[in-house]
Amino acid sequence: MRTAKKRIKTAHGLGLTAVVAITVLVLAAVASESTGGGTESAAEANATPTTTAIKVQSTTEDITTSEMSTTILPPVTVPPPVIHGVREIHVGRYGAVAYRQGVTVTDSAGEATLSVDSARVDTDIPGEYKVVYIAKSTSGQEARVATRVVVSGVTEGAVVELVAPVLEQLISNAMDDEQKARAVFDWIRKSIHYEATGERDGVLDGAYRGVTTRRGDCYTFFSLAKVMFEQAGLETIGIVRVPARTEHFWLLVSIHGAWYHIDPTPLLHPAPNEGFMMTESQIAVYDPFKWGFYYKYDPALLPVGVRPV
């Protein structure tokens, strides 16, 4: 806070204006001189506006002396905006993160904008990631709040929970094995879009990725079909092409006590039965790329006693 003392010299009636001298004294400086220095106290820093008397005094006999007062205001400090509702976020692998859910901003100076720095987060990789919420007010003030996003690995329970509502719509107790398999097969073909991702991170991860993102390559189609078939009560065995010019995955599924080849991945060239319930003789002649045949695999890798139709 400052107190101003002004001495003004002027001549009345002579048409002359003398020198005007203005001296501004700072209380903090006076205090420093009288006490040997020191910082301004909290009371002085937060002082309320005061009225200061300013005396105008003449230097000649025909000039009257008068006093006037003025008010000197302390500087106004605008508080920064306040961010509410920031919390630690937990999400499954490949899941979407709702960063702004439940988060709000209040600002005494007006409207504030909220942004989220989530550049470090990668939901494809389990781990802990730092996230920073940033609020900026129209007055230029800024507030920051940090938290973390925890990306957990995919569990069987999480995948089953996701596919259960789909199966409830597709499967009924009146269906036999073939009808159940066909319902799952048709849903996957219609609902999942092919995309060359190259991920080979386990059946649970592949199934989770398929049901949450609705896209993936043959491994995603294979993984999701395996989980859904088994949840529908069907027994399955995973098959991989060997020797492989390029990788491909499909399934053997037990239907009415017999093992059939089922390939849920959409094919550029129509396969026998559209890829559903194919026999050994049918897959042996399917060779759209002239590789020998498309569904080449090693029967020795099958469990003992399993002989496809």
SULWOTA-V401422 format. One record per residue. N is the residue number from 1. RES is the residue in one small letter. SS is DSSP state (alpha for helix, beta for strand, coil for the rest). PHI is phi in whole degrees, -180 to 180 (none if undefined). Layout:
[[N | RES | SS | PHI] [N | RES | SS | PHI]]
This chain:
[[1 | m | coil | none] [2 | r | beta | -119] [3 | t | beta | -114] [4 | a | beta | -104] [5 | k | beta | -121] [6 | k | beta | -118] [7 | r | beta | -116] [8 | i | beta | -118] [9 | k | coil | -106] [10 | t | coil | -148] [11 | a | coil | -117] [12 | h | coil | -95] [13 | g | coil | 81] [14 | l | coil | -100] [15 | g | coil | 71] [16 | l | coil | -115] [17 | t | coil | -117] [18 | a | coil | -83] [19 | v | coil | -70] [20 | v | beta | -103] [21 | a | beta | -115] [22 | i | beta | -121] [23 | t | beta | -120] [24 | v | beta | -108] [25 | l | beta | -108] [26 | v | beta | -99] [27 | l | alpha | -59] [28 | a | alpha | -63] [29 | a | alpha | -67] [30 | v | alpha | -63] [31 | a | alpha | -62] [32 | s | alpha | -65] [33 | e | alpha | -69] [34 | s | alpha | -83] [35 | t | alpha | -111] [36 | g | coil | 91] [37 | g | coil | 109] [38 | g | coil | 131] [39 | t | coil | -95] [40 | e | coil | -68] [41 | s | coil | -74] [42 | a | alpha | -63] [43 | a | alpha | -65] [44 | e | alpha | -69] [45 | a | alpha | -65] [46 | n | coil | -108] [47 | a | coil | -64] [48 | t | coil | -85] [49 | p | coil | -57] [50 | t | beta | -125] [51 | t | beta | -100] [52 | t | beta | -114] [53 | a | beta | -81] [54 | i | beta | -120] [55 | k | beta | -99] [56 | v | beta | -104] [57 | q | coil | -125] [58 | s | coil | -85] [59 | t | coil | -113] [60 | t | coil | -127] [61 | e | coil | -71] [62 | d | coil | -93] [63 | i | coil | -112] [64 | t | coil | -80] [65 | t | coil | -105] [66 | s | beta | -140] [67 | e | beta | -125] [68 | m | beta | -137] [69 | s | beta | -129] [70 | t | beta | -141] [71 | t | beta | -112] [72 | i | beta | -108] [73 | l | coil | -91] [74 | p | coil | -74] [75 | p | coil | -63] [76 | v | coil | -91] [77 | t | coil | -104] [78 | v | coil | -93] [79 | p | coil | -70] [80 | p | coil | -72] [81 | p | coil | -67] [82 | v | beta | -120] [83 | i | beta | -98] [84 | h | beta | -116] [85 | g | coil | 85] [86 | v | coil | -71] [87 | r | coil | -143] [88 | e | coil | -73] [89 | i | beta | -110] [90 | h | beta | -116] [91 | v | beta | -146] [92 | g | beta | -77] [93 | r | coil | -56] [94 | y | coil | 73] [95 | g | coil | -77] [96 | a | coil | -89] [97 | v | coil | -104] [98 | a | coil | -91] [99 | y | coil | -64] [100 | r | coil | -92] [101 | q | coil | -62] [102 | g | coil | 78] [103 | v | coil | -100] [104 | t | beta | -133] [105 | v | beta | -132] [106 | t | beta | -116] [107 | d | coil | -148] [108 | s | coil | -69] [109 | a | coil | -90] [110 | g | coil | 140] [111 | e | coil | -83] [112 | a | beta | -116] [113 | t | beta | -99] [114 | l | beta | -119] [115 | s | beta | -128] [116 | v | beta | -127] [117 | d | beta | -90] [118 | s | coil | -120] [119 | a | coil | -62] [120 | r | coil | -81] [121 | v | coil | -78] [122 | d | coil | -134] [123 | t | coil | -74] [124 | d | coil | -77] [125 | i | coil | -123] [126 | p | coil | -58] [127 | g | beta | 159] [128 | e | beta | -113] [129 | y | beta | -132] [130 | k | beta | -83] [131 | v | beta | -130] [132 | v | beta | -124] [133 | y | beta | -94] [134 | i | beta | -127] [135 | a | beta | -113] [136 | k | beta | -124] [137 | s | beta | -94] [138 | t | coil | -68] [139 | s | coil | -84] [140 | g | coil | 97] [141 | q | coil | -76] [142 | e | beta | -137] [143 | a | beta | -130] [144 | r | beta | -132] [145 | v | beta | -135] [146 | a | beta | -104] [147 | t | beta | -148] [148 | r | beta | -137] [149 | v | beta | -108] [150 | v | beta | -106] [151 | v | beta | -100] [152 | s | beta | -99] [153 | g | coil | -68] [154 | v | coil | -80] [155 | t | coil | -110] [156 | e | alpha | -61] [157 | g | alpha | -60] [158 | a | alpha | -66] [159 | v | alpha | -69] [160 | v | alpha | -61] [161 | e | alpha | -63] [162 | l | alpha | -76] [163 | v | alpha | -86] [164 | a | alpha | -58] [165 | p | alpha | -63] [166 | v | alpha | -67] [167 | l | alpha | -65] [168 | e | alpha | -61] [169 | q | alpha | -81] [170 | l | alpha | -92] [171 | i | coil | -110] [172 | s | coil | -129] [173 | n | coil | -66] [174 | a | coil | -78] [175 | m | coil | -79] [176 | d | coil | -91] [177 | d | alpha | -59] [178 | e | alpha | -64] [179 | q | alpha | -67] [180 | k | alpha | -64] [181 | a | alpha | -62] [182 | r | alpha | -66] [183 | a | alpha | -63] [184 | v | alpha | -67] [185 | f | alpha | -57] [186 | d | alpha | -64] [187 | w | alpha | -64] [188 | i | alpha | -64] [189 | r | alpha | -60] [190 | k | alpha | -85] [191 | s | alpha | -99] [192 | i | coil | -106] [193 | h | beta | -104] [194 | y | beta | -73] [195 | e | coil | -152] [196 | a | coil | -75] [197 | t | coil | -93] [198 | g | coil | 78] [199 | e | coil | -75] [200 | r | coil | -135] [201 | d | coil | -112] [202 | g | coil | 112] [203 | v | alpha | -62] [204 | l | alpha | -63] [205 | d | alpha | -64] [206 | g | alpha | -62] [207 | a | alpha | -66] [208 | y | alpha | -63] [209 | r | alpha | -61] [210 | g | alpha | -65] [211 | v | alpha | -77] [212 | t | alpha | -92] [213 | t | alpha | -97] [214 | r | coil | 61] [215 | r | beta | -155] [216 | g | beta | 159] [217 | d | coil | -96] [218 | c | alpha | -60] [219 | y | alpha | -69] [220 | t | alpha | -66] [221 | f | alpha | -61] [222 | f | alpha | -60] [223 | s | alpha | -65] [224 | l | alpha | -66] [225 | a | alpha | -63] [226 | k | alpha | -60] [227 | v | alpha | -64] [228 | m | alpha | -70] [229 | f | alpha | -59] [230 | e | alpha | -68] [231 | q | alpha | -69] [232 | a | coil | -86] [233 | g | coil | 96] [234 | l | coil | -103] [235 | e | coil | -88] [236 | t | beta | -133] [237 | i | beta | -135] [238 | g | beta | -78] [239 | i | beta | -124] [240 | v | beta | -125] [241 | r | coil | -67] [242 | v | coil | -145] [243 | p | coil | -66] [244 | a | coil | -110] [245 | r | coil | -72] [246 | t | coil | -137] [247 | e | coil | -70] [248 | h | coil | -154] [249 | f | beta | -129] [250 | w | beta | -152] [251 | l | beta | -133] [252 | l | beta | -101] [253 | v | beta | -127] [254 | s | beta | -84] [255 | i | beta | -129] [256 | h | coil | 56] [257 | g | coil | 84] [258 | a | beta | -123] [259 | w | beta | -97] [260 | y | beta | -121] [261 | h | beta | -82] [262 | i | beta | -131] [263 | d | coil | -117] [264 | p | coil | -77] [265 | t | coil | -74] [266 | p | coil | -60] [267 | l | coil | -113] [268 | l | coil | -67] [269 | h | coil | -114] [270 | p | coil | -54] [271 | a | coil | -94] [272 | p | alpha | -56] [273 | n | alpha | 57] [274 | e | alpha | 62] [275 | g | alpha | 93] [276 | f | coil | -105] [277 | m | coil | 51] [278 | m | beta | -85] [279 | t | coil | -96] [280 | e | alpha | -59] [281 | s | alpha | -67] [282 | q | alpha | -73] [283 | i | alpha | -71] [284 | a | alpha | -67] [285 | v | alpha | -102] [286 | y | coil | -82] [287 | d | coil | -148] [288 | p | coil | -66] [289 | f | coil | -106] [290 | k | coil | 58] [291 | w | coil | -96] [292 | g | coil | 117] [293 | f | coil | -167] [294 | y | coil | -68] [295 | y | coil | -98] [296 | k | coil | -80] [297 | y | coil | -148] [298 | d | coil | -105] [299 | p | alpha | -60] [300 | a | alpha | -66] [301 | l | alpha | -83] [302 | l | coil | -76] [303 | p | coil | -59] [304 | v | coil | -59] [305 | g | coil | 91] [306 | v | coil | -89] [307 | r | coil | -131] [308 | p | coil | -60] [309 | v | coil | -63]]
